[in-house]
Amino acid sequence: MRSNKVFAELAIGDEASITRVVTPDDLYLFAHVSGNLNPSNLPGSGAAESADVTSIAAPSMWVGSLFSAVLGNLLPGPGTLYDGQTLRFYERAHVGDLLRVTVRVQELRPPATVVLQTRVERDAVLIADGLAEVRAPAKHQELEDGTLPVLQLARHHHVARLLAACHALEPMPTAVVSPEETQALLGALAGARERLITPILIGNEARIRAIAAEQGADLDGIVIEDAASHDEAAARAVAMVHEGRVTALMKGNLHTDELLKHVVKSQGGLRTGRRISHVFVMDAPALPELLLVTDAAINIAPSLEEKVDITQNAINLAIALGIVLPKVGILAAVETVNPKMQSTLDAAVLSKMADRGQIQGGIVDGPLAMDNAISLSAAKTKGLISLVAGRSDVLVVPNLEAGNILAKELTYAAQAEGAGIVLGAKVPVLLTSRADTEGARLFSCAVAVLYAHWLATGQSAVVGYQEAAR
């Protein structure tokens, strides 16, 4: 609860201030409200497209608008009316900056006019100043916190962007294992329709054709190989990789372990010498960029050695998706090393291993708690000095349970669209869920196509998306 001051209670020298971290959301909201679409002030847009997000300048009038928060909330407080404001700008505020916004009473003009000095500073560097002339509240009022509805910005459409990046690539020959269920079959056929994959359906042919007939789906030109069981279908799919007929596997209506046991076999499997791991690629409206979560589906309680491979696999995928230098946050419950918490020890070691080149291609830091891994504001508030904190592209969870909970929270609470893929084998494995929508299956296809292209060429097919876009 905040109380105001009427004119008679004010004195020259009275002062109030707030702090505010500049976030990408602030810039997007200001663009919507003001209509100012200057690309210099919008992360990932036009001239700012390839710049580090921390180099993106906040619009000066947005900075100036921060004075109203102090005047209207604190001094004089609720009931204050603006009459005028002068402004002069000396420096630019940028995304990630912690700003201090201060007002100080300079003059009192009866019956109700108050003149206040106004300043915005960053680490004692003057960003802007001026004079505000306001009318003090006529009566006492109190303001309750949290009375505004919550806003959620759906800014980025990464699913569409990654699908578009696949248009220039050839469809990926893909063994679809046991698509003997409606969504599994329709998802594979949608991938073919969008020219993402060339599916070879392996399973009970009679059942597959019956489902297609029920759904009015066209199987013309689609190769079907009959298999008597899920086990036979999975074994045949792995054999097709060795025969050079397919460059990816796609899970249909069978359990994950039924498929993966053939992938990881020491003889005839698809091992590469690296631990296989699963990555969820999440496109959440509340987050500015893609977020990769690993491992939430395969490694139950990975050792430090296994986490090295899990981390490297995820970095490789992020690079394949166009994130040039992925920022990897190693998650724990806290952001400090605690000898009694193995996850914090593992995080610290993984960070140092990356410093020593034992993990390559990304910037790794941890331990990080979830809040300061993805929120610049939380990281600033806790005083973390890190290239990763608040900017993570990849989150490495301590165990499968934590990862599974996090991924499902993002899906069902944050309305994220997720793609699932298994890495570390000779070819990507699309590990879709039986509950996945057609859109989610297409997203997984796109991610696998882009990863397979990177494996084959060493180059990302995603243009115009830089790791610094945040």
KOLVEXPA-105684 format. One record per residue (C-alpha): z, x negated, y negated. Coordinates in nm, 4 decimals, m for minus. Each point is the difference from the previous one (the first is absolute). Last residue first. Layout:
N
+----------+----------+----------+
:        z :        x :        y :
+----------+----------+----------+
:        Z :        X :        Y :
...
+----------+----------+----------+
//
This chain:
470
+----------+----------+----------+
:        z :        x :        y :
+----------+----------+----------+
:  m2.7047 :  m1.8714 :   1.1339 :
:  m0.3648 :  m0.0862 :   0.0176 :
:   0.1094 :  m0.3572 :   0.0682 :
:  m0.1016 :   0.0115 :   0.3627 :
:  m0.3505 :   0.0754 :  m0.1149 :
:  m0.2238 :   0.2976 :   0.0638 :
:  m0.3535 :  m0.0163 :  m0.1358 :
:  m0.1885 :  m0.0319 :   0.3271 :
:   0.1303 :   0.0764 :   0.3484 :
:  m0.2213 :  m0.1634 :   0.2611 :
:   0.2534 :  m0.2787 :   0.0476 :
:  m0.1379 :  m0.3285 :   0.1282 :
:   0.0872 :  m0.2138 :   0.3047 :
:  m0.3231 :   0.1218 :   0.1563 :
:   0.0802 :   0.1436 :   0.3436 :
:   0.3743 :   0.0500 :  m0.0406 :
:  m0.0550 :   0.1360 :  m0.3522 :
:  m0.2567 :   0.2507 :   0.1256 :
:   0.2384 :   0.1053 :   0.2785 :
:   0.2713 :   0.0557 :  m0.2609 :
:  m0.2300 :   0.2119 :  m0.2163 :
:  m0.1089 :   0.2099 :   0.2967 :
:   0.3611 :   0.0386 :   0.1171 :
:   0.1174 :   0.1185 :  m0.3426 :
:  m0.2882 :   0.2451 :  m0.0229 :
:   0.0670 :   0.1403 :   0.3471 :
:   0.3695 :   0.0424 :  m0.0797 :
:  m0.0915 :   0.1930 :  m0.3168 :
:  m0.2395 :   0.2148 :   0.2035 :
:   0.2846 :   0.0757 :   0.2418 :
:   0.2305 :   0.0908 :  m0.2876 :
:  m0.2619 :   0.2363 :  m0.1409 :
:  m0.0500 :   0.1657 :   0.3387 :
:   0.3714 :   0.0698 :   0.0094 :
:   0.2440 :  m0.2067 :   0.2031 :
:   0.2447 :   0.1789 :   0.2301 :
:  m0.1322 :  m0.1721 :   0.3151 :
:   0.0698 :  m0.3236 :  m0.1812 :
:  m0.2678 :  m0.2609 :  m0.0635 :
:   0.0257 :  m0.3534 :   0.1311 :
:  m0.3390 :  m0.1372 :  m0.0991 :
:  m0.0127 :  m0.3309 :   0.1872 :
:  m0.1620 :  m0.2919 :  m0.1780 :
:  m0.1808 :  m0.2565 :   0.2143 :
:   0.1096 :  m0.3261 :   0.1617 :
:   0.3640 :   0.1098 :  m0.0240 :
:   0.2418 :  m0.0911 :  m0.2799 :
:  m0.0259 :   0.3289 :  m0.1836 :
:   0.0701 :   0.3642 :   0.0857 :
:  m0.1080 :   0.2580 :  m0.2574 :
:   0.1431 :   0.3169 :  m0.1514 :
:  m0.1319 :   0.1648 :  m0.3141 :
:   0.2314 :   0.2073 :  m0.2156 :
:  m0.0387 :   0.2667 :  m0.2645 :
:   0.3178 :   0.0192 :  m0.2042 :
:   0.1584 :   0.3299 :  m0.0994 :
:   0.3189 :  m0.1738 :  m0.1210 :
:   0.2401 :   0.1973 :   0.2199 :
:  m0.2175 :   0.0526 :   0.3088 :
:  m0.2123 :  m0.3137 :   0.0184 :
:   0.2200 :  m0.2439 :  m0.1921 :
:   0.3046 :   0.1219 :   0.1910 :
:  m0.1962 :  m0.0373 :   0.3228 :
:  m0.0853 :  m0.3607 :  m0.0800 :
:   0.3585 :  m0.0841 :  m0.0985 :
:   0.1506 :   0.1589 :   0.3122 :
:  m0.2447 :  m0.1842 :   0.2254 :
:   0.0607 :  m0.3279 :  m0.1776 :
:   0.3789 :   0.0241 :   0.0202 :
:  m0.0164 :   0.0935 :   0.3686 :
:  m0.2520 :  m0.2749 :   0.0757 :
:   0.2155 :  m0.2803 :  m0.1329 :
:   0.0696 :  m0.2140 :  m0.3088 :
:  m0.2887 :   0.1446 :  m0.2047 :
:  m0.2806 :  m0.2079 :  m0.1487 :
:  m0.1248 :   0.1731 :  m0.3145 :
:  m0.3442 :  m0.1005 :  m0.1277 :
:  m0.1485 :   0.0461 :  m0.3480 :
:   0.3320 :  m0.0686 :  m0.1695 :
:   0.0103 :   0.0105 :  m0.3808 :
:   0.3599 :   0.0907 :  m0.0897 :
:   0.1280 :  m0.3278 :   0.1395 :
:  m0.2930 :  m0.2173 :   0.1083 :
:  m0.0445 :  m0.2596 :  m0.2745 :
:   0.3767 :  m0.0294 :  m0.0193 :
:   0.2816 :  m0.0260 :  m0.2503 :
:   0.2408 :   0.2752 :   0.0976 :
:   0.2366 :   0.1128 :  m0.2750 :
:   0.1181 :   0.3135 :   0.1777 :
:  m0.1320 :   0.2203 :  m0.2821 :
:  m0.3279 :  m0.1907 :  m0.0025 :
:  m0.0507 :   0.0568 :   0.3741 :
:   0.0874 :   0.3693 :  m0.0326 :
:  m0.2450 :   0.0440 :  m0.2895 :
:  m0.2745 :  m0.1881 :   0.1785 :
:   0.0374 :   0.2350 :   0.2962 :
:  m0.1611 :  m0.0814 :   0.3365 :
:   0.2157 :  m0.2754 :   0.1528 :
:   0.2903 :   0.0694 :  m0.2351 :
:   0.0589 :   0.3432 :   0.1462 :
:  m0.0598 :  m0.0954 :   0.3634 :
:   0.2526 :  m0.2824 :   0.0018 :
:  m0.1524 :  m0.3457 :  m0.0097 :
:   0.0884 :  m0.2945 :   0.2219 :
:  m0.2413 :  m0.1341 :  m0.0726 :
:  m0.3172 :  m0.1449 :  m0.1422 :
:  m0.3474 :  m0.0762 :   0.1319 :
:  m0.3055 :  m0.0808 :  m0.2108 :
:  m0.3168 :   0.0295 :   0.2053 :
:  m0.2778 :  m0.1866 :   0.1771 :
:   0.1990 :  m0.2124 :   0.2394 :
:   0.3206 :   0.0071 :   0.2017 :
:   0.1021 :  m0.3464 :   0.1156 :
:  m0.1161 :  m0.1304 :  m0.3382 :
:   0.3376 :  m0.1415 :  m0.1041 :
:   0.0662 :   0.2704 :  m0.2599 :
:  m0.0954 :   0.2583 :   0.2633 :
:   0.2579 :  m0.1509 :   0.2346 :
:   0.2541 :   0.0224 :  m0.2826 :
:  m0.0564 :   0.3726 :  m0.0393 :
:   0.0087 :   0.0547 :   0.3754 :
:   0.3323 :  m0.1862 :   0.0170 :
:   0.1567 :   0.2125 :  m0.2735 :
:  m0.1206 :   0.3194 :   0.1605 :
:   0.1303 :  m0.1003 :   0.3431 :
:   0.3429 :  m0.0723 :  m0.1501 :
:   0.0006 :   0.3344 :  m0.1819 :
:  m0.0973 :   0.1877 :   0.3171 :
:   0.2730 :  m0.1776 :   0.1958 :
:   0.2733 :   0.1541 :  m0.2132 :
:   0.3351 :  m0.1798 :   0.0449 :
:  m0.1301 :  m0.3143 :  m0.1709 :
:  m0.0752 :   0.2093 :  m0.3115 :
:  m0.2953 :  m0.1112 :  m0.2112 :
:  m0.0390 :   0.2140 :  m0.3113 :
:  m0.2442 :   0.2840 :  m0.0654 :
:   0.1823 :   0.2603 :   0.2071 :
:  m0.0841 :   0.2449 :   0.2809 :
:  m0.2847 :  m0.2215 :   0.1171 :
:  m0.3720 :  m0.0117 :  m0.0678 :
:  m0.2319 :  m0.2996 :  m0.0093 :
:  m0.2261 :   0.0662 :  m0.2986 :
:  m0.3527 :  m0.1377 :   0.0248 :
:  m0.2212 :  m0.0448 :  m0.3057 :
:  m0.3621 :  m0.0204 :   0.1105 :
:  m0.2270 :  m0.2541 :  m0.1694 :
:  m0.3556 :   0.1391 :  m0.0044 :
:   0.0778 :   0.3605 :   0.0817 :
:  m0.3513 :   0.1076 :   0.0976 :
:   0.0698 :   0.1983 :   0.3154 :
:  m0.0755 :  m0.3049 :   0.2161 :
:   0.2632 :  m0.1902 :  m0.1991 :
:   0.2546 :   0.2703 :   0.0798 :
:  m0.0960 :  m0.0193 :   0.3675 :
:   0.0531 :  m0.3754 :   0.0089 :
:   0.3372 :   0.0341 :  m0.1719 :
:   0.1035 :   0.2618 :   0.2559 :
:  m0.0865 :  m0.2261 :   0.2930 :
:   0.1864 :  m0.2903 :  m0.1599 :
:   0.3159 :   0.2059 :  m0.0413 :
:  m0.0014 :   0.1295 :   0.3566 :
:  m0.0763 :  m0.3501 :   0.1255 :
:   0.3006 :  m0.1483 :  m0.1824 :
:   0.2073 :   0.3026 :   0.0968 :
:  m0.0539 :  m0.0925 :   0.3672 :
:   0.1589 :  m0.3410 :  m0.0537 :
:   0.2911 :   0.1589 :  m0.1854 :
:   0.0532 :   0.2373 :   0.2897 :
:  m0.1350 :   0.3525 :  m0.0042 :
:   0.2207 :   0.2983 :   0.0828 :
:  m0.2354 :   0.2790 :   0.1075 :
:  m0.3404 :  m0.1645 :  m0.0447 :
:  m0.2664 :   0.2715 :   0.0408 :
:   0.0033 :   0.2940 :  m0.2426 :
:   0.1538 :  m0.0638 :  m0.3406 :
:  m0.0759 :  m0.3656 :  m0.0591 :
:  m0.1063 :  m0.0266 :  m0.2799 :
:  m0.0553 :   0.2086 :  m0.3130 :
:  m0.3004 :  m0.0562 :  m0.2292 :
:   0.0062 :   0.1586 :  m0.3454 :
:  m0.3169 :   0.0836 :  m0.1920 :
:   0.0338 :   0.0176 :  m0.3766 :
:   0.1688 :   0.1949 :  m0.2782 :
:   0.2620 :   0.1729 :   0.2148 :
:   0.0989 :   0.3663 :  m0.0473 :
:  m0.3336 :   0.1246 :   0.1340 :
:   0.0557 :  m0.1902 :   0.3271 :
:  m0.2889 :  m0.1802 :   0.1729 :
:   0.1650 :  m0.1690 :   0.2976 :
:  m0.1478 :  m0.2606 :   0.2344 :
:   0.2235 :   0.0068 :   0.3081 :
:  m0.0085 :  m0.3290 :   0.1863 :
:   0.0607 :  m0.0641 :   0.3697 :
:   0.0617 :  m0.3309 :   0.1687 :
:  m0.1504 :  m0.2281 :   0.2619 :
:   0.1651 :  m0.3385 :   0.0376 :
:  m0.2508 :  m0.2797 :  m0.0386 :
:  m0.1529 :  m0.1968 :   0.2860 :
:  m0.3174 :   0.2060 :  m0.0194 :
:   0.0682 :   0.2653 :   0.2621 :
:  m0.2727 :   0.2489 :   0.0865 :
:   0.0709 :   0.0582 :   0.3677 :
:  m0.1850 :  m0.1293 :   0.3033 :
:   0.2878 :  m0.2065 :   0.1335 :
:   0.3110 :  m0.0232 :  m0.2185 :
:  m0.0042 :   0.3771 :  m0.0509 :
:   0.0691 :   0.0931 :  m0.3633 :
:  m0.2887 :   0.2450 :  m0.0552 :
:   0.0388 :   0.1580 :   0.3438 :
:   0.3674 :   0.0795 :  m0.0596 :
:  m0.0991 :   0.1130 :  m0.3471 :
:  m0.1843 :   0.3116 :   0.1103 :
:   0.2607 :   0.1558 :   0.2250 :
:   0.2715 :  m0.1245 :  m0.2365 :
:  m0.1467 :   0.2034 :  m0.2843 :
:   0.0083 :   0.3252 :   0.1932 :
:  m0.3277 :   0.1797 :   0.0530 :
:  m0.2069 :   0.2506 :  m0.1941 :
:  m0.2299 :  m0.2384 :  m0.1849 :
:   0.0672 :  m0.3573 :  m0.1045 :
:  m0.2937 :  m0.1806 :  m0.1581 :
:  m0.1202 :  m0.3437 :   0.1081 :
:  m0.2151 :  m0.2332 :  m0.2068 :
:  m0.2963 :  m0.2394 :   0.0249 :
:  m0.1843 :   0.1755 :   0.2808 :
:  m0.2767 :  m0.0914 :   0.2465 :
:   0.0700 :  m0.3737 :   0.0068 :
:   0.0756 :   0.0018 :   0.3731 :
:   0.3482 :  m0.1342 :  m0.0699 :
:   0.0601 :   0.2904 :  m0.2398 :
:  m0.1391 :   0.2441 :   0.2554 :
:   0.2573 :  m0.1248 :   0.2535 :
:   0.2788 :   0.1079 :  m0.2352 :
:  m0.1467 :   0.3513 :  m0.0161 :
:  m0.0350 :   0.0156 :   0.3792 :
:   0.3669 :  m0.0886 :   0.0504 :
:   0.1042 :   0.2700 :  m0.2468 :
:  m0.2171 :   0.2627 :   0.1697 :
:   0.1253 :  m0.0921 :   0.3473 :
:   0.3601 :   0.0299 :  m0.1149 :
:  m0.0680 :   0.3309 :  m0.1717 :
:  m0.1413 :   0.1358 :   0.3226 :
:  m0.3250 :   0.0954 :   0.1763 :
:  m0.2338 :  m0.1616 :  m0.2486 :
:  m0.3439 :   0.1295 :  m0.0995 :
:  m0.1906 :  m0.2010 :  m0.2567 :
:  m0.1337 :   0.2054 :  m0.2892 :
:  m0.2634 :  m0.1309 :  m0.2425 :
:  m0.0549 :   0.2191 :  m0.3052 :
:  m0.3656 :   0.0658 :  m0.0881 :
:   0.0475 :   0.3765 :   0.0049 :
:   0.3697 :   0.0822 :   0.0240 :
:  m0.0058 :   0.2778 :  m0.2598 :
:   0.3327 :   0.1704 :  m0.0621 :
:   0.0232 :   0.3805 :   0.0194 :
:   0.3759 :  m0.0272 :   0.0430 :
:   0.0179 :   0.1644 :   0.3434 :
:  m0.3185 :  m0.1797 :   0.1084 :
:   0.1408 :  m0.3377 :  m0.1067 :
:   0.3221 :   0.0728 :   0.1856 :
:  m0.1939 :   0.0862 :   0.3168 :
:  m0.2143 :  m0.3132 :  m0.0331 :
:   0.3083 :  m0.2215 :  m0.0188 :
:   0.1626 :   0.1787 :   0.2956 :
:  m0.3084 :  m0.0437 :   0.2172 :
:  m0.0338 :  m0.3618 :  m0.1011 :
:   0.3566 :  m0.0957 :   0.0877 :
:   0.0335 :  m0.3204 :  m0.1941 :
:  m0.1886 :  m0.2678 :  m0.1924 :
:  m0.1849 :   0.1074 :  m0.3138 :
:  m0.2221 :  m0.2711 :  m0.1470 :
:   0.0191 :   0.0414 :  m0.3736 :
:  m0.2314 :  m0.1565 :  m0.2566 :
:   0.2439 :  m0.0397 :  m0.2868 :
:   0.0131 :   0.0349 :  m0.3772 :
:  m0.3265 :   0.1874 :  m0.0377 :
:   0.1750 :   0.3020 :  m0.1552 :
:  m0.1220 :   0.2211 :   0.2855 :
:   0.1128 :  m0.2599 :   0.2546 :
:   0.3501 :  m0.0102 :  m0.1457 :
:   0.0003 :   0.3802 :  m0.0034 :
:  m0.0927 :  m0.0067 :   0.3702 :
:   0.2983 :  m0.2238 :   0.0740 :
:   0.2331 :   0.2272 :  m0.1976 :
:  m0.1456 :   0.3089 :   0.1695 :
:   0.0755 :  m0.1452 :   0.3432 :
:   0.3573 :  m0.1063 :  m0.0754 :
:   0.0683 :   0.3209 :  m0.1920 :
:  m0.1174 :   0.2224 :   0.2855 :
:   0.1478 :  m0.1823 :   0.2971 :
:  m0.1678 :  m0.1932 :   0.2806 :
:  m0.0976 :  m0.2997 :  m0.2145 :
:   0.1083 :  m0.2269 :   0.2886 :
:  m0.0689 :  m0.3439 :  m0.1493 :
:  m0.2519 :  m0.0204 :  m0.2828 :
:  m0.1916 :  m0.3269 :   0.0438 :
:  m0.1386 :  m0.0925 :  m0.3417 :
:  m0.3290 :  m0.1497 :  m0.1137 :
:   0.0568 :  m0.0454 :  m0.3759 :
:  m0.2481 :   0.1730 :  m0.2286 :
:  m0.1906 :  m0.2539 :  m0.2117 :
:   0.1465 :  m0.0851 :  m0.3371 :
:  m0.1212 :   0.0999 :  m0.3481 :
:   0.1786 :   0.3343 :   0.0147 :
:   0.3290 :  m0.1601 :   0.1086 :
:   0.1188 :  m0.0675 :  m0.3562 :
:  m0.0348 :   0.3723 :  m0.0739 :
:   0.2496 :   0.0813 :   0.2752 :
:   0.2359 :  m0.2539 :  m0.1545 :
:  m0.0243 :   0.1634 :  m0.3424 :
:   0.0283 :   0.3534 :   0.1390 :
:   0.3199 :  m0.0894 :   0.1860 :
:   0.1252 :  m0.1928 :  m0.3021 :
:  m0.0010 :   0.2958 :  m0.2338 :
:   0.2195 :  m0.1205 :  m0.2806 :
:   0.1840 :   0.1809 :  m0.2731 :
:   0.1934 :   0.2815 :   0.1626 :
:   0.2756 :   0.0092 :  m0.2589 :
:   0.3266 :   0.1741 :   0.0792 :
:   0.2091 :   0.1507 :  m0.2769 :
:   0.3595 :   0.1176 :   0.0497 :
:   0.1073 :   0.3053 :  m0.1984 :
:   0.2171 :  m0.0736 :  m0.3032 :
:   0.3711 :   0.0859 :  m0.0158 :
:   0.1235 :  m0.3278 :   0.1435 :
:   0.2676 :  m0.0769 :  m0.2562 :
:   0.1772 :   0.2736 :  m0.1925 :
:  m0.0156 :  m0.0083 :  m0.3774 :
:   0.2858 :   0.1092 :  m0.2247 :
:  m0.0277 :   0.1487 :  m0.3454 :
:   0.2031 :  m0.0169 :  m0.3200 :
:  m0.1534 :   0.1617 :  m0.3020 :
:  m0.2533 :  m0.0740 :  m0.2718 :
:  m0.1495 :  m0.2933 :   0.1857 :
:  m0.1088 :  m0.2889 :  m0.2232 :
:  m0.3383 :   0.0132 :  m0.1671 :
:  m0.2051 :  m0.3076 :   0.0734 :
:  m0.1641 :  m0.2951 :  m0.1729 :
:  m0.0875 :  m0.2845 :   0.2333 :
:  m0.0661 :  m0.3495 :  m0.1274 :
:  m0.1997 :  m0.2708 :   0.1730 :
:   0.0008 :  m0.2563 :   0.2762 :
:  m0.2153 :  m0.1227 :   0.2852 :
:  m0.0062 :  m0.2615 :   0.2771 :
:   0.2734 :  m0.2347 :  m0.1273 :
:   0.0861 :  m0.2648 :   0.2571 :
:   0.3733 :   0.0184 :   0.0889 :
:  m0.0848 :   0.0222 :   0.3726 :
:  m0.2422 :   0.2844 :  m0.0745 :
:   0.0750 :   0.1844 :  m0.3211 :
:  m0.0752 :   0.3407 :  m0.1534 :
:   0.1531 :   0.0692 :  m0.3415 :
:   0.0724 :   0.3004 :  m0.2241 :
:   0.1949 :  m0.0109 :  m0.3270 :
:   0.1322 :   0.3465 :  m0.0789 :
:  m0.0264 :   0.2298 :  m0.3009 :
:   0.2071 :   0.3203 :   0.0227 :
:  m0.0674 :   0.3167 :  m0.1974 :
:   0.2512 :   0.2867 :   0.0204 :
:   0.1502 :   0.1010 :  m0.3375 :
:   0.0235 :  m0.2674 :  m0.1042 :
:  m0.1924 :  m0.3252 :   0.0383 :
:   0.1545 :  m0.2493 :   0.2439 :
:  m0.1533 :  m0.3468 :   0.0277 :
:  m0.0349 :  m0.2791 :   0.2571 :
:   0.1157 :   0.1611 :   0.3263 :
:  m0.1033 :  m0.2202 :   0.2914 :
:  m0.2494 :   0.0772 :   0.2766 :
:  m0.0619 :  m0.2215 :   0.3028 :
:  m0.2526 :  m0.0095 :   0.2859 :
:   0.0489 :  m0.2834 :   0.2490 :
:  m0.3040 :  m0.0619 :   0.2168 :
:  m0.0128 :  m0.1407 :   0.3534 :
:  m0.3604 :  m0.1043 :   0.0579 :
:  m0.1557 :   0.0846 :   0.3365 :
:  m0.3233 :   0.1374 :  m0.1443 :
:  m0.0598 :  m0.1611 :  m0.3360 :
:   0.1340 :   0.0333 :  m0.3550 :
:  m0.2182 :  m0.1496 :  m0.2680 :
:   0.1249 :  m0.2073 :  m0.2930 :
:   0.0453 :   0.0486 :  m0.3744 :
:  m0.0470 :   0.3748 :  m0.0495 :
:   0.0900 :   0.1758 :  m0.3244 :
:   0.1156 :   0.3581 :  m0.0158 :
:   0.1083 :   0.2490 :  m0.2646 :
:   0.1470 :   0.3327 :   0.1084 :
:   0.0374 :   0.3357 :  m0.1705 :
:   0.1786 :   0.3349 :  m0.0079 :
:   0.1315 :   0.0120 :   0.3588 :
:   0.2519 :   0.2719 :   0.0882 :
:   0.3330 :  m0.0699 :   0.1713 :
:   0.1506 :   0.2923 :   0.1943 :
:   0.1275 :  m0.2100 :   0.2901 :
:   0.0944 :  m0.3543 :  m0.1088 :
:   0.0710 :  m0.1748 :  m0.3312 :
:  m0.0161 :  m0.2414 :   0.1724 :
:   0.0055 :   0.0529 :   0.3778 :
:  m0.2549 :   0.2385 :   0.1535 :
:  m0.2471 :   0.0911 :  m0.2715 :
:   0.0189 :  m0.3230 :  m0.1979 :
:   0.0105 :  m0.2258 :   0.3066 :
:  m0.2837 :   0.1772 :   0.1826 :
:  m0.1961 :   0.0359 :  m0.3250 :
:  m0.0016 :  m0.3774 :  m0.0391 :
:  m0.1961 :  m0.0290 :   0.3256 :
:  m0.3047 :   0.1550 :  m0.1677 :
:  m0.0764 :  m0.3275 :  m0.1727 :
:  m0.0598 :  m0.1718 :   0.3337 :
:  m0.2350 :   0.2806 :   0.0997 :
:  m0.1709 :  m0.0416 :  m0.3355 :
:  m0.0572 :  m0.3674 :   0.0773 :
:  m0.1779 :   0.0790 :   0.3263 :
:   0.1576 :  m0.2081 :   0.2801 :
:  m0.1784 :  m0.3283 :   0.0608 :
:  m0.1236 :  m0.0891 :   0.3489 :
:   0.0838 :  m0.3631 :   0.0772 :
:   0.2725 :   0.0984 :   0.2462 :
:  m0.2637 :   0.1890 :   0.1963 :
:  m0.1798 :  m0.3233 :   0.0726 :
:  m0.3563 :   0.0573 :  m0.1118 :
:  m0.2913 :   0.0978 :   0.2169 :
:  m0.0424 :   0.3568 :  m0.1202 :
:   0.1363 :  m0.0389 :  m0.3519 :
:  m0.3433 :  m0.0016 :  m0.1625 :
:  m0.0858 :   0.3248 :   0.1759 :
:   0.2989 :   0.1575 :   0.1712 :
:   0.2388 :  m0.1450 :   0.2592 :
:   0.2985 :   0.0086 :  m0.2319 :
:  m0.0671 :   0.2086 :  m0.3139 :
:   0.0675 :  m0.1335 :  m0.3499 :
:  m0.3121 :  m0.2120 :  m0.0448 :
:  m0.1971 :   0.2893 :   0.1504 :
:   0.0583 :   0.2061 :  m0.3179 :
:   0.0336 :   0.3554 :   0.1313 :
:   0.2048 :   0.1365 :  m0.2913 :
:   0.0149 :   0.3756 :   0.0670 :
:   0.3558 :   0.0023 :  m0.1315 :
:   0.1734 :   0.1817 :   0.2878 :
:  m0.2149 :  m0.1289 :   0.2858 :
:  m0.0248 :  m0.3551 :  m0.1329 :
:   0.3745 :  m0.0030 :  m0.0684 :
:   0.0654 :   0.1084 :   0.3572 :
:  m0.2211 :  m0.2748 :   0.1413 :
:   0.1637 :  m0.2675 :  m0.2128 :
:   0.3539 :   0.1103 :   0.0838 :
:  m0.0872 :   0.0178 :   0.3692 :
:  m0.1116 :  m0.3649 :  m0.0099 :
:   0.3588 :  m0.0913 :  m0.0916 :
:   0.1627 :  m0.1393 :  m0.3157 :
:   0.3713 :  m0.0514 :   0.0621 :
:   0.2229 :   0.1791 :  m0.2520 :
:   0.3266 :  m0.0924 :  m0.1650 :
:   0.1855 :   0.2266 :  m0.2418 :
:   0.1613 :  m0.0528 :  m0.3386 :
:   0.2450 :   0.1446 :  m0.2496 :
:   0.1292 :  m0.1153 :  m0.3394 :
:   0.2223 :   0.1248 :  m0.2804 :
:  m0.0282 :  m0.2508 :  m0.2854 :
:   0.0138 :   0.2575 :  m0.2781 :
:   0.2236 :   0.2831 :   0.1138 :
:  m0.0677 :   0.3353 :   0.1645 :
:   0.2629 :   0.2702 :   0.0529 :
:  m0.0883 :   0.2040 :  m0.3104 :
:  m0.3671 :   0.0168 :   0.1081 :
:   0.0734 :   0.1558 :   0.3402 :
:   0.0434 :  m0.2255 :   0.2995 :
:  m0.1280 :   0.0878 :   0.3473 :
:   0.1615 :   0.0321 :   0.3433 :
:  m0.1471 :  m0.1076 :   0.3339 :
:   0.1019 :   0.1392 :   0.3397 :
+----------+----------+----------+
//
